[in-house]
């Protein structure tokens, strides 16, 4: 039996309905260091990417409850700490301070930030 070849996905974007497009674009650019255009807010060659869309009705802006809306992986603890420090110094809204969890396979460290609409973005790395 012959295996099917799958096409490769290069990157993806999280689509977020926002209450104030200008405010969100400013936040993603200044607090998170994203390149912001009329089409997207991306960082690190689409390592982190968003499509920000102005909601027609504020009631359509619905961040996930109790979990992240987006989660991004970082190379190691050192890179994660540097990212956290950068975000914090840029005025990002910290939702969860860096926290280490121990597992039988090793350690995992993560933190999260929120945007002006309450969307939560998690960042994590394994200890190397």
C-alpha positions in Angstrom: 0.0 0.0 0.0 1.4 3.4 -1.0 1.5 6.2 1.6 0.0 9.5 0.7 2.3 12.5 0.6 1.0 15.4 2.7 1.6 19.0 1.8 3.6 20.9 4.3 2.1 23.8 6.4 4.6 26.6 6.8 3.0 28.7 9.5 -0.4 29.6 10.9 -2.2 32.7 12.3 -4.6 33.0 15.2 -7.6 35.1 14.2 -8.8 37.4 16.9 -11.9 39.7 16.8 -10.9 42.8 18.7 -12.9 45.7 20.2 -10.5 48.5 19.1 -8.4 47.6 16.1 -6.0 50.6 16.5 -5.5 49.9 20.2 -4.8 46.2 19.5 -2.4 46.9 16.7 -0.5 49.4 18.9 -0.3 46.8 21.7 0.9 44.0 19.5 3.5 46.2 18.0 4.9 47.9 21.1 4.3 45.4 23.9 4.9 42.2 21.9 7.4 43.4 19.3 5.2 42.3 16.3 5.5 43.7 12.8 2.0 45.1 12.3 0.4 45.7 8.9 -3.1 46.0 7.7 -3.2 42.2 7.3 -1.5 40.8 10.4 0.7 41.2 13.5 3.6 38.8 13.3 6.9 38.2 15.1 10.0 36.1 14.3 9.1 35.2 10.7 5.5 34.0 11.7 6.8 32.2 14.8 4.0 34.2 16.4 1.2 35.4 14.2 -2.2 37.0 14.5 -4.9 38.3 12.2 -6.6 41.1 14.1 -10.1 41.9 12.9 -12.3 44.7 14.2 -15.5 43.2 15.7 -18.7 44.7 14.4 -20.3 43.9 17.8 -18.3 44.1 21.0 -20.2 41.0 22.2 -18.4 39.0 19.5 -15.0 39.5 21.3 -14.8 36.3 23.4 -11.5 35.2 24.8 -11.2 31.6 25.9 -12.1 31.2 29.6 -9.5 29.5 31.8 -7.0 28.8 29.1 -4.9 30.3 26.4 -6.1 31.6 23.0 -2.7 31.0 21.5 0.4 29.1 22.8 3.9 29.6 21.4 7.0 27.5 22.1 10.4 29.0 22.8 13.8 27.2 22.4 14.9 27.0 26.1 14.5 28.5 29.5 17.1 31.3 28.8 15.2 32.4 25.7 11.9 32.2 27.6 13.3 34.4 30.4 14.6 36.9 27.8 11.2 37.1 26.1 9.4 37.6 29.4 11.8 40.4 30.4 11.3 42.0 27.0 7.5 41.8 27.1 7.4 43.1 30.7 9.7 46.1 30.0 7.6 46.9 26.9 4.4 47.1 29.1 2.8 43.8 28.2 0.0 42.8 30.5 1.3 39.8 32.5 -1.4 37.2 33.1 0.8 34.5 34.7 4.4 35.0 36.0 7.0 32.4 34.8 6.3 29.1 36.5 8.3 25.8 36.3 6.6 22.4 36.4 8.5 19.1 36.9 7.6 16.0 35.0 9.1 12.6 34.7 10.6 13.6 31.3 12.1 16.9 32.6 11.0 20.5 33.4 8.7 22.9 31.6 8.6 26.6 32.2 5.8 28.9 31.0 4.2 32.3 31.4 1.3 34.1 29.8 0.3 37.6 28.8 -3.1 39.1 27.9 -4.0 41.7 25.3 -6.3 44.6 25.8 -9.4 42.4 25.1 -8.3 39.7 27.5 -7.0 37.2 24.9 -4.3 35.1 26.7 -1.1 34.1 24.9 1.0 31.5 26.6 4.7 30.9 26.1 6.6 27.9 27.1 9.9 26.0 26.9 11.5 22.7 28.0 14.7 22.7 30.1 17.6 21.6 27.9 
